[in-house]
């Protein structure tokens, strides 16, 4: 069975947005800094609601922040 | 550190104090058979458990600190970890109760009567095993998904 992974560009996007801190992003996306850290390390997959909020912080579409990759 | 993690640490410390204390008091001076008639041990246990429960309630207030600005103290990931920990702790508690009952059954099967003191031990220890194992699992689940540092 193919294994799926959700990857993200959070770290790059934070740096492109004035070196935004994890705490600043967490505050704007209404989550904890630990969740941003876990997301960046690929240890947590966000809910659709959180994914939308994060994308909105950067003014991007959800698929510009999160990508779905299927590994066979 | 999230509010849930802080609460789990406090809960674990309280359980780590109450559970061994409870076991020592219960098994000293004649064990389960003599427990029902031992007023001193009953009072000691009541005080220990009372303090334990009061401490658990105090933790709820200690951790309920209002964020200064818009900082979120608990989010969807915390809730997911809390749910997972609660579910697993429930299984641990069920296994503990069943195993204890099997052991008691095997020990007392030929004696017809079982000291009623065991019921108190099972009740008291179950509550703190549930609280302690949930707290420990929360910390384990956080450790599995947490990193360190600020990017």
Backbone of each chain as ProteinMPNN parsed JSONL, in Angstrom:
{"seq_chain_A": "XXXXXXXXXXXXXXXXXXXXXXXXXXXXXXXXXXXXXXXXXXXXXXXXXXXXXXXXXXXXXXXXXXXXXXXX", "coords_chain_A": {"N_chain_A": [[0.84, -1.203, 0.0], [0.485, 2.239, -0.773], [2.379, 4.823, 0.805], [1.454, 7.767, 2.357], [2.387, 11.205, 2.689], [2.338, 14.321, 4.376], [3.82, 17.198, 3.547], [5.514, 20.293, 4.367], [6.227, 23.836, 3.917], [6.929, 25.465, 5.976], [9.141, 26.455, 7.501], [10.761, 27.713, 5.598], [8.952, 29.6, 4.626], [8.498, 31.153, 6.897], [10.942, 32.419, 7.195], [11.022, 33.841, 4.889], [9.126, 35.668, 5.405], [10.008, 37.965, 6.865], [11.677, 36.761, 8.782], [9.969, 35.519, 10.643], [9.075, 34.516, 13.893], [8.59, 31.272, 15.464], [6.775, 31.492, 17.53], [5.394, 33.817, 16.886], [4.114, 33.049, 14.532], [2.59, 30.971, 15.56], [0.888, 32.37, 17.313], [-0.544, 33.899, 15.492], [-1.799, 31.916, 14.017], [-3.328, 30.724, 15.847], [-2.417, 28.55, 17.546], [-0.148, 26.426, 19.453], [3.38, 27.146, 20.079], [4.831, 24.836, 20.167], [3.404, 23.165, 18.515], [3.844, 24.294, 16.0], [6.561, 23.816, 15.832], [6.562, 20.981, 15.841], [5.227, 20.578, 13.446], [7.028, 21.645, 11.587], [9.068, 19.856, 11.851], [7.982, 17.686, 10.739], [6.559, 15.969, 12.324], [3.98, 16.11, 12.973], [0.721, 16.185, 11.647], [-1.388, 18.663, 10.542], [-4.811, 19.653, 11.344], [-7.402, 20.264, 8.917], [-8.507, 22.716, 9.354], [-6.536, 24.095, 10.882], [-4.47, 24.05, 9.032], [-5.503, 25.708, 7.023], [-5.612, 28.111, 8.442], [-2.923, 28.615, 8.914], [-1.961, 28.881, 6.302], [-3.336, 31.161, 5.607], [-2.129, 33.061, 7.224], [0.266, 33.497, 5.902], [-0.719, 34.488, 3.61], [-1.242, 32.815, 1.51], [-2.267, 30.051, -0.687], [-3.578, 26.946, 0.528], [-2.301, 24.757, -0.652], [0.111, 25.819, -1.348], [1.515, 25.88, 0.908], [1.287, 23.407, 2.189], [2.028, 20.135, 1.04], [0.911, 17.196, -0.562], [2.246, 14.067, -0.606], [2.721, 11.011, -2.206], [4.191, 8.012, -1.523], [5.277, 5.116, -3.104]], "CA_chain_A": [[0.0, 0.0, 0.0], [1.283, 3.46, -0.883], [2.432, 5.588, 2.042], [1.272, 9.183, 2.044], [3.001, 12.128, 3.631], [2.019, 15.735, 4.176], [5.019, 18.002, 3.805], [5.213, 21.726, 4.397], [7.333, 24.793, 3.715], [6.774, 26.464, 7.043], [10.397, 27.076, 7.906], [11.162, 28.632, 4.523], [7.979, 30.691, 4.576], [8.718, 32.04, 8.049], [12.12, 33.245, 6.933], [10.679, 34.774, 3.797], [8.214, 36.68, 5.951], [10.716, 38.76, 7.877], [12.184, 35.869, 9.841], [8.906, 35.391, 11.64], [9.381, 33.471, 14.876], [7.571, 30.225, 15.611], [5.749, 31.996, 18.445], [4.565, 34.787, 16.148], [3.254, 32.273, 13.634], [1.632, 30.239, 16.404], [-0.109, 33.329, 17.797], [-1.429, 34.293, 14.385], [-2.568, 30.744, 13.559], [-4.048, 30.256, 17.047], [-1.975, 27.241, 18.037], [1.014, 26.614, 20.322], [4.679, 27.132, 19.392], [5.244, 23.432, 20.08], [2.747, 22.575, 17.34], [4.587, 24.788, 14.821], [7.827, 23.065, 15.841], [6.266, 19.606, 15.417], [4.88, 20.632, 12.015], [8.252, 21.873, 10.819], [9.875, 18.632, 11.913], [7.236, 16.616, 10.085], [6.095, 15.011, 13.331], [2.545, 16.305, 13.203], [-0.084, 16.586, 10.487], [-2.425, 19.535, 11.114], [-6.186, 19.517, 10.867], [-7.656, 21.119, 7.76], [-8.77, 24.052, 9.882], [-5.249, 24.72, 11.227], [-3.716, 24.221, 7.779], [-6.049, 26.909, 6.379], [-5.237, 29.302, 9.228], [-1.49, 28.861, 8.684], [-1.832, 29.388, 4.93], [-3.876, 32.526, 5.599], [-1.128, 33.933, 7.847], [1.252, 33.832, 4.87], [-1.435, 35.02, 2.46], [-1.08, 31.838, 0.417], [-3.245, 28.972, -0.738], [-3.164, 25.827, 1.378], [-1.374, 23.869, -1.382], [1.427, 26.461, -1.432], [2.179, 25.646, 2.198], [1.308, 21.966, 2.45], [1.965, 19.292, -0.166], [0.6, 15.79, -0.31], [3.142, 13.222, -1.422], [2.431, 9.587, -2.071], [5.365, 7.19, -1.833], [4.869, 3.727, -3.29]], "C_chain_A": [[0.882, 1.262, 0.0], [1.225, 4.249, 0.422], [2.355, 7.079, 1.702], [1.901, 10.051, 3.122], [2.566, 13.545, 3.32], [3.283, 16.514, 4.522], [4.653, 19.478, 3.799], [6.461, 22.577, 4.233], [7.359, 25.834, 4.821], [8.061, 27.204, 7.371], [10.831, 28.128, 6.872], [10.239, 29.853, 4.5], [8.165, 31.676, 5.735], [9.886, 32.981, 7.773], [11.859, 34.242, 5.81], [9.734, 35.881, 4.271], [8.882, 37.38, 7.135], [11.221, 37.959, 9.05], [11.194, 35.788, 11.006], [9.257, 34.269, 12.623], [8.263, 32.428, 14.908], [6.431, 30.724, 16.492], [4.817, 32.964, 17.727], [3.604, 34.062, 15.208], [2.17, 31.535, 14.43], [0.52, 31.161, 16.891], [-1.102, 33.69, 16.698], [-2.311, 33.133, 13.921], [-3.385, 30.123, 14.686], [-3.715, 28.795, 17.387], [-0.752, 27.48, 18.928], [2.31, 26.57, 19.499], [5.161, 25.702, 19.201], [4.618, 22.747, 18.866], [3.448, 23.024, 16.054], [5.901, 24.007, 14.694], [7.618, 21.636, 15.341], [5.921, 19.548, 13.935], [6.138, 20.757, 11.163], [9.135, 20.622, 10.793], [9.167, 17.443, 11.272], [6.711, 15.573, 11.048], [4.6, 15.138, 13.61], [1.874, 16.765, 11.915], [-1.249, 17.417, 11.019], [-3.815, 19.178, 10.614], [-6.347, 20.457, 9.676], [-7.833, 22.573, 8.213], [-7.456, 24.785, 10.203], [-4.422, 24.982, 9.969], [-4.192, 25.482, 7.052], [-5.595, 28.17, 7.12], [-3.772, 29.662, 8.991], [-1.285, 29.466, 7.286], [-2.287, 30.847, 4.864], [-2.892, 33.519, 6.213], [-0.12, 34.396, 6.801], [0.595, 34.425, 3.62], [-1.328, 34.104, 1.252], [-2.237, 30.847, 0.401], [-2.682, 27.804, 0.077], [-2.138, 24.924, 0.677], [-0.002, 24.504, -1.591], [2.222, 26.254, -0.14], [2.338, 24.156, 2.478], [1.223, 21.182, 1.142], [1.737, 17.841, 0.242], [1.458, 14.927, -1.217], [2.861, 11.756, -1.132], [3.669, 8.773, -2.482], [4.92, 5.738, -1.972], [5.923, 2.781, -2.719]], "O_chain_A": [[1.895, 1.324, 0.696], [0.178, 4.34, 1.064], [3.104, 7.576, 0.861], [1.943, 9.689, 4.298], [2.438, 13.929, 2.157], [3.749, 16.485, 5.661], [3.604, 19.862, 3.283], [7.588, 22.106, 4.388], [7.776, 26.971, 4.598], [8.069, 28.428, 7.502], [11.208, 29.25, 7.21], [10.695, 30.989, 4.37], [8.005, 32.885, 5.563], [9.83, 34.173, 8.074], [12.41, 35.343, 5.794], [9.573, 36.903, 3.603], [8.368, 37.375, 8.254], [11.195, 38.428, 10.188], [11.545, 35.965, 12.173], [9.689, 33.192, 12.21], [7.149, 32.669, 14.443], [5.265, 30.421, 16.24], [3.603, 32.938, 17.931], [2.43, 34.42, 15.104], [1.006, 31.483, 14.033], [-0.652, 30.783, 16.884], [-2.31, 33.777, 16.92], [-3.441, 33.348, 13.482], [-4.056, 29.11, 14.488], [-4.594, 27.94, 17.497], [-0.362, 28.629, 19.135], [2.343, 26.039, 18.389], [5.815, 25.384, 18.207], [5.223, 21.861, 18.263], [3.625, 22.231, 15.13], [6.295, 23.596, 13.603], [8.391, 21.137, 14.523], [6.274, 18.591, 13.245], [6.294, 20.069, 10.154], [9.855, 20.375, 9.825], [9.691, 16.329, 11.265], [6.445, 14.435, 10.661], [4.033, 14.368, 14.386], [2.391, 17.619, 11.195], [-2.018, 16.94, 11.854], [-3.976, 18.496, 9.602], [-5.519, 21.341, 9.459], [-7.38, 23.513, 7.56], [-7.286, 25.949, 9.842], [-3.757, 26.012, 9.858], [-3.377, 26.239, 6.525], [-5.238, 29.17, 6.498], [-3.414, 30.834, 8.881], [-0.537, 30.428, 7.115], [-1.696, 31.661, 4.155], [-2.82, 34.672, 5.788], [0.301, 35.553, 6.81], [1.288, 34.818, 2.681], [-1.323, 34.564, 0.11], [-3.06, 30.796, 1.315], [-1.474, 27.695, 0.284], [-1.227, 24.394, 1.313], [0.947, 23.816, -1.967], [3.44, 26.432, -0.108], [3.385, 23.705, 2.943], [0.445, 21.522, 0.251], [2.281, 17.343, 1.228], [1.403, 15.042, -2.441], [2.777, 11.327, 0.019], [4.126, 8.839, -3.623], [4.272, 5.191, -1.08], [5.758, 1.563, -2.781]]}, "seq_chain_B": "XXXXXXXXXXXXXXXXXXXXXXXXXXXXXXXXXXXXXXXXXXXXXXXXXXXXXXXXXXXXXXXXXXXXXXXXXXXXXXXXXXXXXXXXXXXXXXXXXXXXXXXXXXXXXXXXXXXXXXXXXXXXXXXXXXXXXXXXXXXXXXXXXXXXXXX", "coords_chain_B": {"N_chain_B": [[6.514, 25.062, 27.054], [3.431, 23.439, 27.216], [0.139, 24.024, 28.693], [-1.088, 21.623, 29.232], [1.058, 19.858, 29.416], [2.367, 20.881, 31.69], [0.419, 20.378, 33.631], [0.353, 17.611, 33.497], [2.891, 16.96, 34.459], [2.74, 17.847, 37.138], [0.595, 16.209, 38.009], [1.744, 13.717, 37.699], [3.823, 13.808, 39.56], [2.352, 14.033, 41.938], [0.939, 11.589, 41.885], [3.112, 9.878, 41.984], [3.94, 10.258, 44.542], [1.697, 9.666, 46.141], [0.854, 7.026, 45.402], [3.041, 5.102, 46.104], [3.093, 5.736, 48.829], [0.534, 5.088, 49.679], [0.587, 2.33, 49.196], [2.605, 1.493, 50.955], [1.521, 2.238, 53.465], [-0.804, 0.695, 53.444], [0.117, -1.968, 53.314], [1.645, -2.213, 55.578], [1.819, -3.314, 58.971], [0.157, -5.71, 59.181], [-1.275, -5.928, 56.818], [-3.888, -6.43, 54.34], [-5.841, -7.919, 55.689], [-5.891, -7.016, 58.339], [-6.447, -4.395, 58.01], [-9.055, -3.251, 58.021], [-9.727, -3.09, 60.705], [-7.848, -1.453, 61.733], [-7.482, 1.553, 62.913], [-5.612, 3.637, 62.912], [-4.117, 3.272, 60.539], [-6.159, 3.6, 58.709], [-6.859, 6.259, 59.089], [-4.438, 7.49, 58.414], [-4.254, 6.776, 55.709], [-6.553, 8.021, 54.737], [-5.902, 10.696, 55.144], [-3.63, 10.933, 53.489], [-4.753, 10.353, 50.939], [-6.692, 12.327, 50.835], [-5.097, 14.65, 50.845], [-3.791, 14.187, 48.463], [-5.894, 14.334, 46.567], [-6.693, 16.975, 46.995], [-4.376, 18.279, 46.21], [-4.389, 17.614, 43.494], [-6.636, 19.042, 42.68], [-5.741, 21.626, 43.19], [-3.757, 21.841, 41.289], [-5.225, 22.126, 38.964], [-6.074, 24.779, 39.193], [-3.625, 26.065, 39.327], [-2.517, 25.65, 36.799], [-4.312, 26.849, 35.203], [-3.61, 29.417, 34.024], [-4.157, 32.627, 32.835], [-3.489, 33.585, 29.542], [-1.132, 36.163, 28.717], [-1.154, 37.71, 26.375], [-2.138, 36.997, 23.168], [-1.404, 34.414, 23.226], [-1.749, 30.965, 22.718], [-2.697, 28.403, 24.894], [-3.468, 25.775, 24.745], [-3.972, 23.625, 22.094], [-5.22, 22.002, 19.053], [-3.443, 19.856, 18.755], [-2.593, 19.32, 21.35], [-5.031, 18.549, 22.412], [-5.469, 16.238, 20.983], [-3.346, 14.639, 21.869], [-4.062, 14.47, 24.556], [-6.431, 13.018, 24.347], [-5.5, 10.582, 23.243], [-3.814, 9.748, 25.311], [-5.625, 9.454, 27.411], [-7.237, 7.377, 26.43], [-5.374, 5.249, 26.265], [-4.56, 5.117, 28.906], [-6.894, 4.263, 30.054], [-7.03, 1.626, 29.135], [-4.758, 0.591, 30.409], [-5.576, 0.862, 33.066], [-7.776, -0.884, 33.083], [-6.479, -3.318, 32.596], [-4.897, -3.437, 34.889], [-6.855, -3.638, 36.934], [-8.141, -6.05, 36.243], [-5.982, -7.877, 36.355], [-5.247, -7.618, 39.064], [-7.563, -8.592, 40.271], [-7.537, -11.226, 39.326], [-5.215, -12.178, 40.557], [-5.938, -11.883, 43.266], [-8.075, -13.625, 43.322], [-6.804, -16.069, 42.782], [-5.145, -16.261, 45.005], [-6.955, -16.356, 47.127], [-8.789, -18.36, 46.541], [-9.115, -20.871, 47.735], [-9.794, -20.262, 50.26], [-12.248, -19.321, 50.704], [-13.253, -16.872, 51.996], [-12.398, -13.45, 51.466], [-10.282, -10.856, 52.621], [-11.91, -7.812, 53.24], [-10.578, -5.488, 53.075], [-9.017, -5.416, 50.801], [-10.657, -4.443, 48.823], [-10.716, -1.727, 49.333], [-8.062, -1.104, 48.837], [-7.862, -1.687, 46.124], [-9.674, 0.153, 45.066], [-8.593, 2.687, 45.891], [-5.972, 2.592, 44.811], [-6.51, 2.254, 42.109], [-7.613, 4.703, 41.269], [-5.427, 6.463, 41.435], [-3.598, 5.2, 39.812], [-4.811, 5.47, 37.369], [-4.76, 8.285, 37.077], [-1.999, 8.804, 37.268], [-0.901, 7.209, 35.185], [-2.101, 8.331, 32.951], [-0.998, 10.897, 33.028], [1.72, 10.292, 32.707], [1.701, 9.112, 30.166], [0.886, 11.281, 28.614], [3.162, 12.897, 28.783], [5.001, 11.197, 27.554], [3.915, 10.971, 24.963], [4.158, 13.62, 24.147], [6.937, 13.855, 24.173], [7.574, 12.204, 22.082], [6.752, 13.63, 19.888], [7.778, 16.13, 20.082], [10.271, 18.655, 19.515], [13.269, 20.51, 20.08], [14.203, 23.865, 20.902], [14.182, 27.032, 19.143], [13.146, 28.002, 16.061]], "CA_chain_B": [[5.742, 23.97, 27.652], [1.989, 23.741, 27.167], [-0.583, 23.856, 29.948], [-1.342, 20.187, 29.421], [2.324, 19.256, 29.875], [2.59, 21.306, 33.082], [-0.533, 19.648, 34.48], [0.772, 16.21, 33.513], [4.056, 16.839, 35.353], [2.236, 17.935, 38.523], [-0.212, 15.008, 38.289], [2.656, 12.576, 37.82], [4.53, 13.943, 40.846], [1.381, 13.713, 43.003], [0.713, 10.131, 41.839], [4.355, 9.212, 42.387], [4.03, 10.353, 46.007], [0.532, 9.025, 46.772], [0.794, 5.567, 45.157], [3.916, 4.334, 47.002], [2.678, 5.999, 50.21], [-0.674, 4.279, 49.874], [0.987, 0.915, 49.24], [3.364, 1.263, 52.201], [0.583, 2.305, 54.602], [-1.75, -0.418, 53.374], [0.735, -3.277, 53.569], [2.34, -2.269, 56.867], [0.972, -3.654, 60.125], [-0.854, -6.776, 59.043], [-1.811, -6.012, 55.461], [-5.31, -6.222, 54.04], [-6.71, -8.577, 56.663], [-6.009, -6.211, 59.557], [-6.688, -2.996, 57.652], [-10.403, -2.781, 58.389], [-9.811, -2.829, 62.154], [-6.717, -0.599, 62.109], [-7.941, 2.944, 62.792], [-4.461, 4.505, 62.589], [-3.818, 3.16, 59.103], [-7.291, 4.164, 57.956], [-6.747, 7.732, 59.159], [-3.261, 7.861, 57.612], [-4.61, 6.644, 54.295], [-7.544, 9.061, 54.408], [-5.165, 11.969, 55.07], [-2.802, 10.887, 52.279], [-5.616, 10.45, 49.763], [-7.309, 13.658, 50.86], [-4.086, 15.608, 50.391], [-3.564, 13.906, 47.039], [-7.002, 14.883, 45.776], [-6.638, 18.444, 47.108], [-3.261, 18.704, 45.347], [-4.845, 17.498, 42.099], [-7.537, 20.171, 42.415], [-4.921, 22.842, 43.159], [-3.05, 21.852, 39.995], [-6.161, 22.667, 37.976], [-6.045, 26.239, 39.297], [-2.26, 26.531, 39.036], [-2.252, 25.579, 35.362], [-5.261, 27.71, 34.483], [-3.11, 30.794, 33.977], [-4.681, 33.321, 31.663], [-2.388, 34.092, 28.729], [-0.979, 37.617, 28.78], [-1.602, 38.328, 25.128], [-2.986, 36.079, 22.405], [-0.756, 33.107, 23.233], [-2.658, 29.837, 22.918], [-2.121, 27.463, 25.859], [-3.827, 24.407, 24.37], [-4.548, 23.611, 20.752], [-5.735, 20.707, 18.583], [-2.459, 18.789, 18.98], [-2.689, 18.997, 22.78], [-6.279, 17.807, 22.624], [-5.279, 14.893, 20.412], [-2.468, 13.917, 22.801], [-4.853, 14.199, 25.764], [-7.378, 11.933, 24.018], [-4.723, 9.339, 23.102], [-3.331, 9.355, 26.639], [-6.781, 9.002, 28.192], [-7.629, 6.067, 25.901], [-4.382, 4.249, 26.643], [-4.616, 4.992, 30.368], [-8.083, 3.458, 30.354], [-6.655, 0.223, 28.906], [-3.83, 0.233, 31.499], [-6.383, 0.713, 34.279], [-8.566, -2.113, 32.948], [-5.549, -4.448, 32.775], [-4.519, -3.451, 36.311], [-7.985, -4.136, 37.739], [-8.351, -7.475, 35.931], [-4.843, -8.647, 36.894], [-5.352, -7.638, 40.529], [-8.673, -9.494, 40.609], [-7.087, -12.607, 39.065], [-4.255, -12.528, 41.619], [-6.698, -12.055, 44.505], [-8.867, -14.86, 43.177], [-5.901, -17.212, 42.911], [-4.639, -16.33, 46.386], [-8.014, -16.65, 48.107], [-9.794, -19.283, 45.996], [-9.336, -22.004, 48.637], [-10.074, -19.797, 51.625], [-13.657, -18.901, 50.673], [-13.428, -15.452, 52.302], [-11.282, -12.561, 51.138], [-10.372, -9.642, 53.459], [-12.597, -6.725, 52.535], [-9.597, -4.409, 52.925], [-8.521, -5.407, 49.422], [-11.528, -3.602, 47.998], [-10.251, -0.354, 49.516], [-6.779, -0.95, 48.147], [-8.129, -1.667, 44.679], [-10.34, 1.425, 44.739], [-7.658, 3.808, 46.048], [-4.848, 2.512, 43.88], [-7.018, 2.415, 40.741], [-7.792, 6.111, 40.91], [-4.136, 7.119, 41.21], [-2.965, 4.571, 38.645], [-5.427, 6.123, 36.2], [-4.252, 9.664, 36.971], [-0.55, 8.75, 37.022], [-0.574, 6.657, 33.861], [-2.506, 9.333, 31.958], [0.009, 11.965, 33.044], [2.968, 9.755, 32.132], [1.486, 8.934, 28.719], [0.875, 12.614, 27.989], [4.562, 13.322, 28.655], [5.639, 10.315, 26.555], [3.421, 11.358, 23.628], [4.788, 14.906, 23.808], [8.362, 13.609, 23.894], [7.668, 11.56, 20.767], [6.471, 14.556, 18.782], [8.395, 17.436, 20.314], [11.687, 18.905, 19.29], [13.763, 21.536, 20.997], [14.757, 25.079, 20.317], [13.34, 28.004, 18.45], [13.616, 28.199, 14.7]], "C_chain_B": [[4.26, 24.343, 27.677], [1.344, 23.507, 28.54], [-0.82, 22.391, 30.276], [-0.092, 19.471, 29.945], [2.585, 19.596, 31.341], [1.696, 20.503, 34.025], [-0.115, 18.19, 34.603], [1.955, 16.005, 34.46], [3.602, 16.868, 36.815], [1.459, 16.668, 38.902], [0.676, 13.786, 38.503], [3.396, 12.61, 39.161], [3.592, 13.539, 41.991], [1.136, 12.2, 43.058], [1.938, 9.368, 42.323], [4.565, 9.284, 43.899], [2.919, 9.517, 46.651], [0.559, 7.495, 46.611], [1.741, 4.758, 46.046], [3.513, 4.506, 48.464], [1.492, 5.134, 50.595], [-0.309, 2.792, 50.045], [1.707, 0.592, 50.553], [2.412, 1.233, 53.398], [-0.322, 1.071, 54.609], [-1.112, -1.75, 53.79], [1.506, -3.346, 54.892], [1.339, -2.673, 57.95], [-0.154, -4.62, 59.848], [-1.526, -6.879, 57.692], [-3.31, -5.839, 55.376], [-6.223, -6.783, 55.123], [-6.946, -7.7, 57.891], [-6.422, -4.764, 59.265], [-8.017, -2.463, 58.175], [-10.497, -2.403, 59.862], [-8.711, -1.889, 62.64], [-7.075, 0.878, 61.857], [-6.799, 3.869, 62.348], [-4.171, 4.48, 61.095], [-4.931, 3.773, 58.259], [-7.214, 5.693, 57.933], [-5.577, 8.21, 58.297], [-3.58, 7.84, 56.115], [-5.591, 7.744, 53.865], [-6.861, 10.413, 54.248], [-4.347, 12.031, 53.776], [-3.649, 11.074, 51.02], [-6.276, 11.824, 49.67], [-6.339, 14.712, 50.348], [-3.811, 15.444, 48.9], [-4.638, 14.528, 46.171], [-7.009, 16.422, 45.82], [-5.528, 18.983, 46.195], [-3.658, 18.648, 43.873], [-5.775, 18.659, 41.726], [-6.757, 21.48, 42.316], [-4.192, 22.983, 41.83], [-3.941, 22.459, 38.913], [-6.138, 24.199, 37.982], [-4.677, 26.798, 38.937], [-2.021, 26.631, 37.53], [-3.171, 26.5, 34.575], [-4.838, 29.176, 34.507], [-3.621, 31.435, 32.689], [-3.512, 33.858, 30.835], [-2.354, 35.613, 28.711], [-1.525, 38.274, 27.514], [-2.534, 37.375, 24.387], [-2.381, 34.674, 22.354], [-1.761, 31.998, 23.556], [-1.98, 28.839, 23.859], [-2.385, 26.007, 25.47], [-4.478, 24.431, 22.998], [-4.952, 22.193, 20.36], [-4.761, 19.558, 18.835], [-2.482, 18.341, 20.446], [-3.923, 18.16, 23.057], [-6.158, 16.377, 22.102], [-4.413, 14.032, 21.352], [-3.247, 13.535, 24.064], [-5.819, 13.036, 25.524], [-6.655, 10.588, 23.937], [-4.286, 8.823, 24.474], [-4.465, 8.804, 27.486], [-7.209, 7.6, 27.747], [-6.677, 4.968, 26.34], [-4.384, 4.019, 28.156], [-5.809, 4.139, 30.789], [-7.763, 1.965, 30.196], [-5.727, -0.257, 30.029], [-4.611, -0.02, 32.789], [-7.185, -0.593, 34.243], [-7.68, -3.337, 33.181], [-5.165, -4.582, 34.249], [-5.624, -4.075, 37.169], [-8.182, -5.644, 37.504], [-7.224, -8.325, 36.527], [-4.913, -8.757, 38.418], [-6.456, -8.609, 40.969], [-8.268, -10.954, 40.399], [-6.151, -13.067, 40.185], [-4.998, -12.79, 42.935], [-7.513, -13.345, 44.474], [-7.982, -16.089, 43.404], [-5.409, -17.392, 44.343], [-5.726, -16.818, 47.342], [-9.02, -17.704, 47.656], [-10.096, -20.449, 46.944], [-9.714, -21.58, 50.056], [-11.507, -19.299, 51.781], [-13.829, -17.394, 50.908], [-12.172, -14.652, 51.96], [-11.386, -11.317, 52.022], [-10.938, -8.476, 52.662], [-11.668, -5.514, 52.313], [-9.057, -4.297, 51.505], [-9.358, -4.519, 48.514], [-11.112, -2.134, 48.096], [-8.958, -0.122, 48.744], [-7.003, -0.832, 46.643], [-8.751, -0.326, 44.259], [-9.357, 2.596, 44.782], [-6.562, 3.772, 44.977], [-5.306, 2.726, 42.439], [-7.101, 3.887, 40.348], [-6.445, 6.769, 40.615], [-3.327, 6.46, 40.093], [-3.516, 5.211, 37.372], [-4.836, 7.515, 35.993], [-2.768, 9.665, 36.594], [-0.206, 8.249, 35.632], [-0.986, 7.631, 32.757], [-1.45, 10.44, 31.863], [1.31, 11.499, 32.381], [2.841, 9.615, 30.612], [1.46, 10.276, 27.985], [2.313, 13.067, 27.756], [5.303, 12.486, 27.614], [5.218, 10.725, 25.145], [4.003, 12.704, 23.201], [6.25, 14.682, 23.409], [8.541, 12.998, 22.508], [7.479, 12.546, 19.619], [7.136, 15.916, 18.955], [9.843, 17.481, 19.897], [12.148, 19.934, 20.298], [14.167, 22.774, 20.209], [13.747, 25.912, 19.549], [13.925, 28.258, 17.075], [13.487, 29.63, 14.238]], "O_chain_B": [[3.892, 25.434, 28.111], [1.93, 22.879, 29.421], [-0.762, 21.975, 31.434], [-0.179, 18.594, 30.805], [2.968, 18.736, 32.134], [2.138, 20.017, 35.067], [-0.214, 17.599, 35.678], [2.02, 15.005, 35.175], [4.014, 16.036, 37.623], [1.646, 16.123, 39.99], [0.41, 12.941, 39.358], [3.573, 11.58, 39.811], [3.984, 12.801, 42.895], [1.126, 11.604, 44.135], [1.819, 8.34, 42.989], [5.285, 8.464, 44.468], [3.167, 8.758, 47.588], [0.316, 6.762, 47.57], [1.294, 3.809, 46.69], [3.576, 3.559, 49.248], [1.448, 4.536, 51.67], [-0.832, 2.105, 50.923], [1.455, -0.438, 51.178], [2.478, 0.333, 54.235], [-0.57, 0.479, 55.66], [-1.712, -2.547, 54.512], [1.969, -4.417, 55.283], [0.146, -2.392, 57.837], [-1.297, -4.378, 60.238], [-2.274, -7.825, 57.444], [-3.927, -5.192, 56.222], [-7.257, -6.194, 55.437], [-8.056, -7.644, 58.421], [-6.712, -4.003, 60.188], [-8.086, -1.355, 58.707], [-11.254, -1.504, 60.23], [-8.649, -1.566, 63.826], [-6.979, 1.372, 60.734], [-6.991, 4.762, 61.522], [-4.002, 5.523, 60.464], [-4.673, 4.387, 57.224], [-7.465, 6.331, 56.911], [-5.69, 9.187, 57.555], [-3.227, 8.753, 55.369], [-5.473, 8.315, 52.781], [-7.185, 11.182, 53.343], [-4.363, 13.034, 53.062], [-3.299, 11.863, 50.142], [-6.403, 12.404, 48.591], [-6.697, 15.558, 49.528], [-3.625, 16.421, 48.174], [-4.341, 15.17, 45.163], [-7.292, 17.081, 44.82], [-5.701, 19.988, 45.507], [-3.301, 19.535, 43.097], [-5.715, 19.188, 40.616], [-7.056, 22.333, 41.48], [-4.027, 24.085, 41.309], [-3.472, 23.21, 38.057], [-6.177, 24.837, 36.93], [-4.569, 27.861, 38.324], [-1.401, 27.58, 37.051], [-2.871, 26.887, 33.445], [-5.585, 30.052, 34.942], [-3.527, 30.859, 31.606], [-2.632, 34.524, 31.38], [-3.393, 36.273, 28.692], [-2.258, 39.26, 27.575], [-3.583, 36.99, 24.904], [-2.791, 33.845, 21.542], [-2.514, 32.08, 24.526], [-0.824, 28.472, 23.649], [-1.614, 25.115, 25.825], [-5.43, 25.177, 22.77], [-5.022, 21.298, 21.202], [-5.178, 18.429, 19.095], [-2.402, 17.15, 20.746], [-3.884, 17.197, 23.824], [-6.675, 15.435, 22.702], [-4.709, 12.862, 21.593], [-3.112, 12.424, 24.577], [-6.0, 12.18, 26.39], [-7.119, 9.587, 24.482], [-4.374, 7.629, 24.763], [-4.296, 7.812, 28.195], [-7.508, 6.743, 28.578], [-7.109, 3.886, 26.739], [-4.233, 2.892, 28.629], [-5.736, 3.387, 31.761], [-8.171, 1.145, 31.018], [-5.883, -1.366, 30.539], [-4.349, -0.983, 33.51], [-7.263, -1.313, 35.238], [-8.075, -4.276, 33.872], [-5.111, -5.686, 34.791], [-5.361, -4.928, 38.017], [-8.366, -6.41, 38.451], [-7.48, -9.367, 37.13], [-4.678, -9.82, 38.992], [-6.284, -9.357, 41.932], [-8.618, -11.818, 41.203], [-6.268, -14.182, 40.695], [-4.735, -13.773, 43.628], [-7.619, -14.056, 45.473], [-8.356, -17.02, 44.117], [-5.273, -18.513, 44.834], [-5.454, -17.596, 48.256], [-10.02, -17.917, 48.341], [-11.216, -20.961, 46.952], [-9.926, -22.415, 50.935], [-11.92, -18.902, 52.871], [-14.477, -16.714, 50.112], [-11.046, -15.117, 52.139], [-12.479, -10.767, 52.163], [-10.496, -8.194, 51.549], [-11.939, -4.646, 51.484], [-8.685, -3.212, 51.06], [-8.85, -3.921, 47.566], [-11.143, -1.393, 47.113], [-8.779, 0.905, 48.09], [-6.407, 0.016, 45.978], [-8.393, 0.243, 43.229], [-9.285, 3.394, 43.848], [-6.266, 4.777, 44.331], [-4.579, 3.312, 41.637], [-6.714, 4.271, 39.244], [-6.325, 7.541, 39.664], [-2.462, 7.1, 39.495], [-2.777, 5.46, 36.419], [-4.46, 7.881, 34.879], [-2.335, 10.42, 35.724], [0.677, 8.796, 34.972], [-0.299, 7.744, 31.742], [-1.064, 10.861, 30.773], [1.915, 12.228, 31.595], [3.76, 9.959, 29.869], [1.956, 10.386, 26.864], [2.652, 13.558, 26.678], [6.138, 13.01, 26.877], [6.051, 10.816, 24.243], [4.306, 12.904, 22.025], [6.732, 15.252, 22.43], [9.544, 13.248, 21.839], [7.98, 12.33, 18.515], [7.062, 16.76, 18.062], [10.549, 16.473, 19.923], [11.454, 20.189, 21.282], [14.433, 22.716, 19.009], [12.601, 25.511, 19.35], [15.074, 28.682, 16.949], [13.846, 29.948, 13.105]]}, "name": "protein", "num_of_chains": 2, "seq": "XXXXXXXXXXXXXXXXXXXXXXXXXXXXXXXXXXXXXXXXXXXXXXXXXXXXXXXXXXXXXXXXXXXXXXXXXXXXXXXXXXXXXXXXXXXXXXXXXXXXXXXXXXXXXXXXXXXXXXXXXXXXXXXXXXXXXXXXXXXXXXXXXXXXXXXXXXXXXXXXXXXXXXXXXXXXXXXXXXXXXXXXXXXXXXXXXXXXXXXXXXXXXXXXXXXXXXXXXXXXXXX"}
